[in-house]
Amino acid sequence: MEGRILHVVGDSKLGGASLGIIRLARFWQTLGWGVDVLATDPQFGRALAAAGIPVIPADVIWREIRPWADLKGLWKLYRFLRSHRYTVVHTHTTKAGFVGRIAAGLADVPLVIHTVHGLAFHESSPRMKILSYTILERIASWGCQHVITVSHFHEQWGRRLGIAARKKIRAIPNGIPDRRISVSRDRQKIRDRWNVREEQTVLLTPGRLAPEKGLEDLLEALGQLPPELRQRLVLLIVGEGELRPDLQRMAQDAGLGEQVRFTGFQENIPELLAACDIVVFPTWREGLSIALLEAMCQGCAIITTAIGSNREATGDGEGALLVSPGQPVQLAAAITTLSNDEVLREQLGISARRIYEQRYTQERMLEGYHRLYAESLKELSNAQTLSPVLSSIDR
């Protein structure tokens, strides 16, 4: 059997999880495996093509829940997997994980793995929402051998909820390449692009402009700051998403038009991080935020919410100021503290960088997946049939 992997993503947008999938795919290509990604988002498709990763543009998984269409999509994916024999099917995101795991299980794919990049609910979600999604996750877990969480917090939470049999769940924390850069000479040149003066303090929040990212809380917090402090701050909101028109309207209505810049999607995130003063993540829900890890890698001063995965990533606040999600007053107080304390900003940045180096490098993440694939294939009852594949994994 030829060693082939299919990552199933569906129509999820390009983001932190997508970049992690690209890194995984490139890693297995270097080991001689054939790797495809089933994805239909155009921006993600272009990123895959640029990385030399074949795209399967099968339109069989959609973000919205549409039972009849979803059933037909599942059937089409099952037929595809029956006719294109993959050694491993690796699913990602909630919807693709549900449809993909069931289709792969029915198609008798030898090894099926699902990565939970973030559950479809957060710690404060209504009990019925948590229960409903937990049931769906447990049903889908029938079709896979492993459920991977990107943080130890979600590993423990997933076991308590019962999203899969306990023995199936394990954590492989996210990791990113070390792209730390120094832009001391060009710092002001980068800030000039966004009309930021040298004496101003730049807040930056990167990511999708989507519900539960807490961006409304951040704008409300900015509006609560004393006028003299607010006037020397600039907030760069970096990214695109369905909430952009609402957020722009909210900023204008709050009289923040001079303080807030919507930059749209940017590829030069390390440069922006290096040129800002404080990075803010007011999110309600995350798996283990790639954007947060990028800020830690850069050694930025960070404010973020005290949700489980953020507490884990920052060493329970060693590498960031933590605030409760949905609390603009606490967020405003943290912004005030860091804006007025350059020494504390430097200390937090040093701690964040150290935690990244110890726990969240790309090498650690790839080694975790390499070990999982190798162990799992060796445990299969048809390991003799898979012996050529195992030899390629052990190189």
Residue pairs with C-beta under 8 A, 6 or more apart in sequence:
1 85
1 87
1 110
1 385
1 386
1 388
1 389
2 34
2 87
2 388
2 389
3 32
3 33
3 34
3 87
3 388
3 389
3 392
3 393
4 33
4 34
4 35
4 36
4 85
4 86
4 87
4 88
5 25
5 28
5 33
5 34
5 35
5 36
5 86
5 87
5 88
5 89
5 90
6 35
6 36
6 37
6 38
6 56
6 81
6 84
6 86
6 88
6 89
6 90
7 21
7 24
7 25
7 35
7 36
7 37
7 38
7 39
7 90
7 91
7 92
8 38
8 61
8 77
8 89
8 90
8 91
8 92
8 96
8 97
8 99
8 100
8 104
9 18
9 21
9 37
9 38
9 39
9 41
9 44
9 61
9 92
9 93
9 96
10 38
10 39
10 40
10 60
10 61
10 62
10 63
10 93
10 95
10 96
10 99
10 100
11 39
11 40
11 41
11 59
11 61
11 62
11 63
12 18
12 39
12 41
12 44
12 63
12 92
12 93
12 95
12 96
13 41
13 43
13 44
13 208
14 41
14 43
14 44
14 47
15 207
15 208
15 290
16 174
16 207
16 289
16 290
16 291
17 92
17 93
17 117
17 118
17 287
17 290
18 39
18 44
18 47
19 47
19 176
19 290
20 117
20 174
20 176
20 290
20 365
21 37
21 92
22 47
22 48
22 51
22 53
23 177
23 362
23 365
23 366
24 90
24 366
24 369
25 35
25 37
25 48
25 51
25 53
26 51
26 52
26 53
27 366
27 369
27 370
28 35
29 35
29 52
29 53
31 392
31 393
31 395
32 392
32 395
33 392
35 53
35 54
36 53
36 54
36 55
36 56
36 86
37 48
37 53
37 54
37 55
37 56
38 55
38 56
38 57
38 58
38 60
38 61
38 77
38 100
39 45
39 48
39 55
39 56
39 57
40 57
40 58
40 59
40 61
45 55
45 57
48 54
48 55
49 55
56 80
58 76
58 77
58 80
59 73
60 73
60 74
60 76
60 77
60 80
60 99
61 73
61 77
61 95
61 96
61 99
61 100
62 69
62 70
62 73
62 95
63 95
65 95
70 99
73 99
74 99
74 102
74 103
77 99
77 100
77 103
78 103
78 106
78 107
81 89
81 103
81 104
81 107
81 109
82 107
86 109
87 109
87 110
87 111
87 377
87 386
87 389
88 109
88 110
88 111
88 112
88 113
88 373
89 100
89 104
89 109
89 111
89 112
89 113
90 112
90 113
90 114
90 115
91 97
91 100
91 101
91 104
91 112
91 113
91 114
91 115
91 144
92 114
92 115
92 117
93 117
94 119
94 120
94 133
97 114
97 115
97 116
97 137
97 140
98 136
98 137
98 139
98 140
100 114
101 112
101 114
101 140
101 141
101 142
101 143
101 144
102 139
102 140
102 142
102 143
103 143
104 112
104 143
104 144
105 112
105 142
105 143
105 144
106 143
110 377
110 380
110 382
110 386
111 145
111 373
111 376
111 377
111 380
112 143
112 144
112 145
112 146
113 144
113 145
113 146
113 148
113 372
113 373
113 376
114 140
114 141
114 144
114 146
114 147
114 148
115 148
115 149
115 150
115 172
116 147
116 148
116 149
116 150
116 154
116 158
116 163
116 287
117 150
117 287
118 150
118 154
118 285
118 286
118 287
119 133
119 137
119 154
119 157
119 158
119 163
119 285
119 287
120 129
120 133
121 129
121 130
121 133
121 285
122 212
122 284
122 285
122 307
122 325
123 307
123 308
124 284
124 325
124 326
130 161
134 161
134 162
134 163
137 147
137 158
137 161
137 163
137 164
138 162
138 163
138 164
141 147
141 163
141 164
141 165
141 168
144 164
144 168
145 168
145 376
146 168
146 169
146 170
146 372
146 376
147 158
147 163
147 164
147 168
147 169
147 170
148 169
148 170
148 171
148 172
148 372
149 155
149 158
149 169
149 170
149 171
149 172
149 287
150 171
150 172
150 173
150 174
150 287
150 288
150 309
151 171
151 173
151 174
151 287
151 288
151 308
151 309
151 312
151 313
152 171
152 173
152 312
153 308
153 309
153 311
153 312
154 171
154 287
154 288
154 308
154 309
155 169
155 170
155 171
157 308
158 164
158 169
159 166
159 169
163 169
170 372
172 365
172 368
172 369
172 372
173 288
173 359
173 360
173 364
173 365
173 368
174 287
174 288
174 290
174 293
174 360
174 365
175 293
175 360
175 361
175 362
175 363
175 364
175 365
175 366
176 290
176 293
176 294
176 297
176 360
176 361
176 362
177 361
177 362
178 297
178 361
178 362
179 270
179 294
179 297
180 270
180 297
180 298
180 299
180 353
181 270
181 271
181 274
181 298
182 274
183 190
183 271
183 274
183 275
186 271
186 275
187 274
187 275
188 198
190 271
190 272
190 274
190 275
191 197
191 198
191 200
191 202
191 275
194 234
194 236
194 261
194 263
195 261
196 202
196 234
199 232
200 232
200 233
200 234
201 232
201 233
201 234
201 277
201 278
201 339
202 233
202 234
202 235
202 236
202 275
202 276
202 277
202 278
203 233
203 234
203 235
203 236
203 276
203 277
203 278
203 279
203 280
203 335
204 235
204 236
204 238
204 272
204 273
204 276
204 278
204 279
204 280
205 215
205 218
205 235
205 236
205 237
205 238
205 279
205 280
205 281
205 282
206 238
206 239
206 266
206 269
206 272
206 273
206 279
206 291
206 294
206 295
207 213
207 238
207 239
207 281
207 283
207 289
207 291
208 239
208 240
208 241
209 215
209 237
209 239
209 240
209 241
209 242
209 243
209 244
209 247
210 241
210 242
210 243
211 243
212 283
212 284
212 285
213 243
213 282
213 283
213 284
214 281
214 282
214 283
214 284
214 305
214 325
214 326
215 237
215 243
215 247
215 282
216 247
216 250
217 282
217 325
217 326
217 327
217 328
217 331
218 235
218 280
218 282
218 328
218 331
219 247
219 250
219 251
219 254
219 256
219 260
220 254
220 328
221 282
221 328
221 329
221 331
221 332
221 335
222 230
222 233
222 235
222 254
222 256
222 259
222 260
222 332
222 335
223 230
223 254
223 255
223 256
224 328
224 329
224 332
225 233
225 332
225 335
225 336
226 336
229 336
229 339
229 340
230 256
230 259
231 258
231 259
232 339
233 259
233 335
233 339
234 259
234 260
234 261
235 256
235 259
235 260
235 261
235 280
236 261
236 263
236 272
236 276
237 247
237 260
237 261
237 262
237 263
238 263
238 264
238 265
238 266
238 269
238 272
239 263
239 264
239 265
239 266
240 264
240 265
244 262
247 262
248 262
251 257
251 259
251 260
263 272
266 272
269 291
269 294
270 294
270 298
273 279
273 294
273 295
273 298
273 300
274 298
276 300
277 301
277 338
277 339
277 345
278 300
278 301
278 302
278 303
278 335
278 338
278 339
278 345
279 295
279 300
279 301
279 302
279 303
280 302
280 303
280 304
280 331
280 335
281 289
281 291
281 292
281 295
281 302
281 303
281 304
281 305
281 310
282 303
282 304
282 305
282 323
282 325
282 331
283 289
283 304
283 305
283 307
283 310
283 325
284 305
284 307
284 325
284 326
285 307
286 292
286 307
286 309
286 310
287 309
288 309
288 312
288 313
289 309
289 310
289 313
292 302
292 304
292 310
292 313
292 314
293 313
293 356
293 360
295 302
295 352
296 302
296 313
296 314
296 319
296 352
296 353
296 355
296 356
296 360
297 353
297 356
297 360
298 353
299 349
299 350
299 352
299 353
300 349
300 352
301 338
301 344
301 345
301 346
301 348
301 349
301 352
302 314
302 319
302 320
302 321
302 348
302 349
302 352
303 320
303 321
303 322
303 323
303 331
303 334
303 335
303 338
304 310
304 314
304 320
304 321
304 322
304 323
305 322
305 323
305 324
305 325
306 317
306 322
306 323
306 324
306 325
307 325
310 320
310 322
311 317
311 322
313 319
313 355
313 360
314 320
314 322
314 352
314 355
315 351
315 355
316 322
318 351
318 355
319 348
319 351
319 352
319 354
319 355
320 348
320 352
321 334
321 337
321 338
321 348
323 330
323 331
323 333
323 334
324 330
337 344
338 344
338 345
338 348
370 393
373 393
374 390
374 393
374 394
377 383
377 386
377 389
377 390
377 393
378 390
380 386
383 390
